[in-house]
């Protein structure tokens, strides 16, 4: 977990905010899941959101992506008020997420799973589809080519014809990322994407994150693997009991006494 081992940031950061979360609170009856949360992600930045189990990380993701309405506060993607949108509307503006538990079509092939992520980019009309017009055939060829490119990009092109549910768990996580990338996100939210990966797979995943960033995609990451987090993050935000207790560089977070007491002191690999 030595900061000196961090790779050079592979994307140019503009300093312009792409995601702003301002004084968000989430209450479930008398339970306070998030009390007062404010942080941001800049264009081109990779920000990790960490904290103990139950700290509110997945709740934060659900608020940002429209699956939960905040009790108070606002969430903006550039100048768009995300807290007023439904999940499919959030995805439609370019903010796409993966899930903590794989949400794949397990009885469909890997290729078919990624094809579902391309639905935002299909332009052929229903009549073209029914009549098999030339425009539809061209569209289908374009989409199929995009699926192959995405599968090769994440490193599972050789699994294209296998069922999604038959993949090893680590490769199912990669398939989830491929489906999200197929939707052409501007901001990608990854919820524990390295869960179940062995050290070699985790190293490959870190390289994949660098390739994603070279495409100009900003990333908000929730992850428990601390060497991965410290190795890829520009900035780390720490949640504890629904409140942010720190926001800084990996080196600053590693040296923060409150973070060490609340989280890092539990263990580095799977705190």
C-alpha positions as CSV (number, residue, x, y, z in Angstrom):
1,X,0.0,0.0,0.0
2,X,2.9,2.3,-0.7
3,X,1.8,5.5,-2.5
4,X,5.1,5.5,-4.5
5,X,3.8,2.4,-6.4
6,X,0.8,4.3,-7.8
7,X,0.9,4.5,-11.6
8,X,0.9,7.9,-13.3
9,X,-2.6,9.2,-13.8
10,X,-3.5,8.1,-17.4
11,X,-6.1,10.7,-18.0
12,X,-6.1,14.5,-18.1
13,X,-8.2,16.0,-15.4
14,X,-9.9,19.3,-16.2
15,X,-10.7,20.5,-12.7
16,X,-14.4,20.9,-13.8
17,X,-16.9,19.1,-11.7
18,X,-18.8,16.3,-13.4
19,X,-20.7,15.0,-10.3
20,X,-21.7,17.1,-7.3
21,X,-23.3,15.7,-4.2
22,X,-24.5,18.4,-1.9
23,X,-25.6,17.8,1.7
24,X,-27.4,14.6,0.9
25,X,-29.2,12.7,3.6
26,X,-31.1,9.4,3.4
27,X,-33.5,8.3,6.1
28,X,-35.4,5.0,6.2
29,X,-38.1,5.7,8.8
30,X,-36.1,6.4,12.0
31,X,-32.9,4.9,10.6
32,X,-30.3,7.4,9.3
33,X,-28.4,5.7,6.4
34,X,-26.6,8.9,5.4
35,X,-26.7,12.0,7.6
36,X,-24.9,14.8,5.6
37,X,-22.8,13.8,2.6
38,X,-21.1,16.3,0.2
39,X,-18.3,15.5,-2.3
40,X,-17.6,15.8,-6.0
41,X,-15.9,14.1,-8.9
42,X,-14.0,16.1,-11.5
43,X,-13.9,15.3,-15.2
44,X,-11.2,12.7,-15.9
45,X,-10.9,11.9,-12.2
46,X,-11.0,8.5,-10.4
47,X,-12.5,8.9,-7.0
48,X,-12.9,6.0,-4.6
49,X,-15.6,5.9,-1.9
50,X,-14.6,3.7,1.0
51,X,-15.7,2.8,4.5
52,X,-16.7,0.0,6.8
53,X,-19.6,-2.3,5.9
54,X,-22.8,-0.4,6.6
55,X,-21.2,3.0,6.2
56,X,-23.6,4.1,3.4
57,X,-21.6,3.5,0.3
58,X,-24.1,1.5,-1.7
59,X,-26.9,3.9,-0.5
60,X,-24.8,6.7,-1.9
61,X,-24.6,4.9,-5.2
62,X,-28.3,4.3,-5.2
63,X,-29.0,8.0,-4.7
64,X,-26.7,9.1,-7.4
65,X,-28.2,6.7,-9.9
66,X,-31.8,7.4,-9.1
67,X,-32.7,4.1,-7.3
68,X,-33.3,6.1,-4.1
69,X,-34.6,9.6,-3.5
70,X,-32.6,11.6,-0.9
71,X,-34.5,12.8,2.1
72,X,-32.7,16.1,1.6
73,X,-29.9,17.5,-0.5
74,X,-29.1,17.5,-4.3
75,X,-27.1,15.5,-6.8
76,X,-26.0,17.1,-10.1
77,X,-24.3,15.6,-13.1
78,X,-22.9,18.8,-14.6
79,X,-26.0,21.0,-14.7
80,X,-28.5,18.1,-14.6
81,X,-30.4,17.5,-11.3
82,X,-30.0,13.7,-10.9
83,X,-32.1,13.6,-7.8
84,X,-35.1,14.3,-9.8
85,X,-34.6,11.6,-12.4
86,X,-35.4,7.9,-12.6
87,X,-32.7,5.3,-13.1
88,X,-33.1,4.9,-16.8
89,X,-33.1,8.7,-17.2
90,X,-29.8,8.9,-15.2
91,X,-28.3,6.3,-17.5
92,X,-29.6,8.2,-20.5
93,X,-27.5,11.3,-19.6
94,X,-24.3,9.3,-19.5
95,X,-24.0,8.1,-15.9
96,X,-23.8,4.3,-15.8
97,X,-23.3,1.9,-12.9
98,X,-22.4,-1.7,-12.1
99,X,-23.8,-3.5,-9.1
100,X,-22.3,-5.1,-6.0
101,X,-24.0,-8.4,-7.0
102,X,-23.7,-9.3,-10.6
103,X,-26.9,-8.5,-12.5
104,X,-26.4,-10.4,-15.7
105,X,-28.7,-12.4,-17.9
106,X,-27.2,-15.7,-16.8
107,X,-29.0,-17.8,-19.4
108,X,-27.9,-15.6,-22.3
109,X,-24.4,-15.6,-23.8
110,X,-21.7,-13.1,-22.9
111,X,-22.2,-11.6,-26.4
112,X,-25.9,-11.1,-25.9
113,X,-25.4,-9.6,-22.4
114,X,-23.1,-6.9,-23.9
115,X,-25.6,-6.3,-26.8
116,X,-28.2,-5.3,-24.2
117,X,-25.9,-2.5,-23.1
118,X,-25.9,-1.0,-26.6
119,X,-29.6,-0.2,-26.6
120,X,-29.0,3.5,-26.2
121,X,-27.2,3.5,-29.6
122,X,-29.6,1.7,-31.8
123,X,-31.3,4.0,-34.3
124,X,-33.2,1.7,-36.7
125,X,-37.0,2.0,-36.5
126,X,-39.3,-0.9,-35.5
127,X,-40.5,-1.1,-39.2
128,X,-36.9,-1.4,-40.4
129,X,-36.4,-4.3,-38.0
130,X,-39.6,-6.1,-39.0
131,X,-39.0,-5.7,-42.7
132,X,-35.2,-6.4,-42.5
133,X,-34.5,-3.3,-44.5
134,X,-30.8,-2.6,-45.5
135,X,-30.6,0.1,-42.8
136,X,-31.4,-2.4,-40.2
137,X,-28.8,-4.9,-41.5
138,X,-26.2,-2.2,-41.4
139,X,-27.2,-1.2,-37.9
140,X,-27.0,-4.8,-36.7
141,X,-23.5,-5.2,-38.2
142,X,-22.4,-2.0,-36.5
143,X,-23.8,-3.1,-33.1
144,X,-22.2,-6.6,-33.4
145,X,-18.8,-5.0,-34.2
146,X,-19.2,-2.7,-31.1
147,X,-19.9,-5.8,-28.9
148,X,-16.7,-7.5,-30.1
149,X,-14.7,-4.4,-29.5
150,X,-16.0,-4.1,-26.0
151,X,-15.4,-7.7,-25.1
152,X,-11.9,-7.6,-26.4
153,X,-11.3,-4.3,-24.5
154,X,-12.1,-5.9,-21.1
155,X,-10.4,-9.1,-22.0
156,X,-13.2,-11.6,-22.3
157,X,-13.7,-11.9,-26.1
158,X,-12.8,-15.6,-25.9
159,X,-15.9,-16.1,-23.7
160,X,-18.4,-14.5,-26.2
161,X,-20.4,-17.6,-26.9
162,X,-20.5,-18.9,-23.3
163,X,-23.5,-18.3,-21.0
164,X,-23.1,-15.4,-18.7
165,X,-23.9,-17.5,-15.6
166,X,-21.2,-20.1,-16.5
167,X,-18.3,-17.6,-16.2
168,X,-16.0,-17.7,-13.1
169,X,-17.0,-15.0,-10.7
170,X,-14.1,-12.7,-11.5
171,X,-15.0,-12.8,-15.2
172,X,-18.7,-12.2,-14.4
173,X,-17.5,-8.9,-12.8
174,X,-15.7,-8.1,-16.0
175,X,-18.8,-8.8,-18.0
176,X,-20.7,-6.4,-15.8
177,X,-18.2,-3.7,-16.6
178,X,-18.4,-4.6,-20.3
179,X,-22.2,-4.2,-20.2
180,X,-21.8,-0.8,-18.5
181,X,-19.1,0.3,-21.0
182,X,-21.4,-0.7,-23.9
183,X,-23.8,2.0,-22.8
184,X,-21.1,4.6,-23.6
185,X,-20.8,6.3,-20.1
186,X,-19.3,9.7,-19.4
187,X,-19.1,8.8,-15.7
188,X,-18.8,5.1,-14.7
189,X,-19.8,4.0,-11.2
190,X,-18.3,0.7,-10.1
191,X,-19.7,-1.0,-7.0
192,X,-17.1,-3.5,-5.7
193,X,-16.0,-4.6,-9.2
194,X,-12.9,-6.6,-7.9
195,X,-14.9,-8.7,-5.4
196,X,-14.0,-12.4,-5.9
197,X,-10.9,-11.7,-8.0
198,X,-7.6,-13.3,-7.2
199,X,-4.4,-11.1,-7.1
200,X,-3.5,-11.7,-10.7
201,X,-7.1,-10.8,-11.9
202,X,-7.0,-7.7,-9.6
203,X,-3.8,-6.5,-11.3
204,X,-5.4,-7.0,-14.7
205,X,-8.4,-5.0,-13.5
206,X,-6.2,-2.1,-12.4
207,X,-4.8,-2.0,-15.9
208,X,-8.3,-2.1,-17.3
209,X,-9.2,0.9,-15.2
210,X,-6.3,2.8,-16.7
211,X,-7.5,1.9,-20.2
212,X,-11.0,3.1,-19.4
213,X,-9.6,6.4,-18.2
214,X,-7.7,6.9,-21.4
215,X,-11.0,6.9,-23.1
216,X,-11.9,10.1,-21.1
217,X,-14.3,8.3,-18.8
218,X,-14.5,9.5,-15.2
219,X,-14.9,6.9,-12.5
220,X,-16.5,6.7,-9.0
221,X,-15.4,3.5,-7.4
222,X,-16.6,1.6,-4.3
223,X,-14.1,-1.1,-3.3
224,X,-12.8,-2.9,-0.2
225,X,-9.5,-4.0,-1.7
226,X,-7.2,-1.3,-0.3
227,X,-4.1,-2.0,-2.4
228,X,-6.3,-1.6,-5.5
229,X,-7.9,1.6,-4.1
230,X,-4.6,3.1,-3.2
231,X,-3.1,2.2,-6.5
232,X,-5.7,3.7,-8.8
233,X,-7.3,6.6,-7.0
234,X,-6.7,10.3,-7.6
235,X,-8.7,11.0,-4.5
236,X,-10.5,9.0,-1.8
237,X,-13.6,9.9,0.1
238,X,-14.2,8.0,3.4
239,X,-17.7,7.3,4.8
240,X,-18.3,6.2,8.3
241,X,-21.8,5.9,9.9
242,X,-23.3,7.9,7.0
243,X,-20.9,10.8,7.4
244,X,-17.8,11.8,5.4
245,X,-14.8,11.7,7.7
246,X,-12.1,12.4,5.2
247,X,-11.5,13.4,1.5
248,X,-8.0,13.5,0.1
249,X,-5.2,11.8,-1.8
250,X,-4.2,8.2,-1.0
251,X,-1.2,9.4,1.0
252,X,-3.4,11.8,3.0
253,X,-6.0,9.1,3.7
254,X,-3.4,6.5,4.8
255,X,-2.0,9.0,7.3
256,X,-5.4,10.2,8.6
257,X,-5.8,9.1,12.3
258,X,-9.6,9.1,12.1
259,X,-9.6,6.9,9.0
260,X,-7.1,4.5,10.6
261,X,-9.3,4.2,13.7
262,X,-12.6,3.8,11.7
263,X,-11.5,1.7,8.8
264,X,-7.9,1.0,7.8
265,X,-7.0,-0.3,11.2
266,X,-9.4,-3.2,10.6
267,X,-7.0,-4.6,8.0
268,X,-5.7,-3.5,4.7
269,X,-6.8,-6.2,2.2
270,X,-10.5,-6.7,3.1
271,X,-11.3,-4.0,5.7
